[in-house]
Amino acid sequence: MLLHWICQKKLSLLIWRRGVVYEFTFDQHKVPLSKKATEYLQKEKEIEMATVYQFELKLLELLDVGSGESSEIEE
C-alpha cells in the first residue's frame, strides 16, 4: 500500500534512503464482506476472508535521529 501511495502521489523512490528512520501516520478503514462474497471466496478461490482493510498514508516523516530535526511529506 505504501508503494501504491508513492505512485499515486508521484513521489520518486529516490527520496528513500537506507539506514534512515521514517515515521508513518495513516488512516485505517475496515469493511466487512457480505456473506455471499465470503462464501464465494471460500468455495471458489479457497480464500478465507471476511473483511477488507484499506490503509491511507497521511504523513511520512523522515527522522534525523542524530540531530533531532525532521522532514515531513504530507498528503
Secondary structure as GFF3:
##gff-version 3
##sequence-region A 1 75
A	DSSP	alpha_helix	2	8	.	.	.	ID=ss1
A	DSSP	three_ten_helix	13	15	.	.	.	ID=ss2
A	DSSP	beta_strand	21	32	.	.	.	ID=ss3
A	DSSP	alpha_helix	35	44	.	.	.	ID=ss4
A	DSSP	beta_strand	51	64	.	.	.	ID=ss5
A	DSSP	beta_strand	69	74	.	.	.	ID=ss6
###
